[in-house]
Every structure is written in structure tokens, then in C-alpha cells.
């Protein structure tokens, strides 16, 4: 339980997205972000997979050199993906408290920790 986040707390963790701007996120597949070695990150934004290099500096967070697949899945899912990628790719505030990861920048993304790396992707 902490409000100050460092890379070691995120490494080998997987988080499921629950809200964007305090509104529940409902998609057919689980939207998530996971952190692997050397703060590499990847995830699923609702239709496309994304990846990049996570950076944390002085309580700020961003995913640098973010890339993603380029499928189109309709207006609603595309809006969710745009909100996620816009927030992750710019400097945002980050907190981790009681297994809830909040990234607040262009949008507020609230993720809940899952029980282990990649477990959620098998569902």
C-alpha cells in the first residue's frame, strides 16, 4: 500500500482496466497493462495490443515509444483505445494504493491488479 510508485512495484504485474474517467469500461475482452523486465510494458486496449517502454520520474509516468497493432473495431472501442493510448503516451500522475493503479493525465485510468503476469490473457 503506497502512493509513491517505483518500477520495482510494477515489475511482473498485470493490471486490468476498470474505469476511464470514473466510468466503467465494458468490452468483450479484458483491457489490461502488464509490466515485464526493464520496465517494458504491453497490454490490450480493447481491440489492439500495445507495447512500449514505461518510464517513472518523480511521480510521473508515461509509456515511451508506444506502438500498437492497427485494427479498427468500431466507434466505441476505438474511443476507449484512443483515451488509453493518449493517456499512457503522455506524462501522467501515477499512484498505487491497495492494489489499485491509477494513471491520471489526459484521462484517469484506474486498473486493479490481477493475480500474476499473463494469467488474465488466457481467459
N, C-alpha and C positions, 0 to 999 in steps of 0.2 A: 504494500500500500504506500504509494508515494505520488507526489505531484511533479517532482523533478524526474525527467526521463533521460536515461542514457542508453547507448546502443546495447550494452550487455543485458538490459532488462527486456529488450525486444528480440534479441537473437534467438533463433529456433522457436519462435512463437508464431501462432496463426490466430488471426482475429477476424471475426465475422461482423460485417456491417449491419447495424440495426437501425440507425436513423441518419437522415440528412436533414440538417436544419430542424431537428427535433420532430421530424415526420418519419413514420415507419417506412422502411424500404421493403417492398414486396416484389420479388421476382421469382421466376420458376426455379432458377439455380441460385446457390449461395454466393453472395458477393463477399469477397474476402481480401485480406492482405496478409502476407507472411514475410517474415524476415529470416534470411539464411546467413551463411558465412560472410564476413566482411561487410555487413550491413547491406548486402544485395537484397532486393525485395522483389516480390512478384505477387500477382493476385488475379482475381477475376472480377471484372467491373459490371457484370450483368449480361454481356454478350461477348466481350473480348477479353483476352488475357493481356495483362500489362506487366512491365518489368523495369527495373532501373536501380540506381544507387541511392540508398537512403542516407541522408545527412542530418545530424542533430548538432546544433550550435547554439549555446546559450538559451535553451528552452524553445528554440525554433526548429522546425522540421521541414524538409522537402525531399522529394524523390528527384534526383538529378538524372539527366539523360534518359527520361522516361520514354519508353516505346510500347507499342501495343499492336495486336492484330487489328485488322480493319474490316470487320463485318458490320453490316447495318441490320439492326433488329427492331426497328420501329421507333416512333417518336418517344414513347415513354421510357424505354430502356436507353435510347441514345441520350436523353436528358440526364438520366442517372449517371451514365458513364461520363458525360461532359462535366457534371458537377464534381464527381470523384477526381477525375484527371486534372481539372483546373485547380482543385484544392491541393492535391498531392504534389503538383509540379511547381507550386509557388511557396515561398516561406510562410509557414503557419505556426501557430502556437500548438504545443503538444503536451498532453498530460496523461498519466497512467495512474489510476486510482481504483482499488478494489476490482482488478481485472478488467477495467473499462478504459480503453484507449480513446482519447478524444483529440482530434486534429481540427483546429479551428482557424480557418483562413477565409478564402472566398466563400466557403460554406463550412458548416460544422458537421463533421463526420464522427459518429460515435460507433465504435467497434467493441465487441465483447470477445474476450479471449476464448479460444477453443481448447480442447484437451489434447494438444500435441500437433506438431508440424505435419501437414499434409493429410491428417485424418479427415478433415472436413471435405477435401476434394474427392474422396472416394464415394461420397454419397450422391 
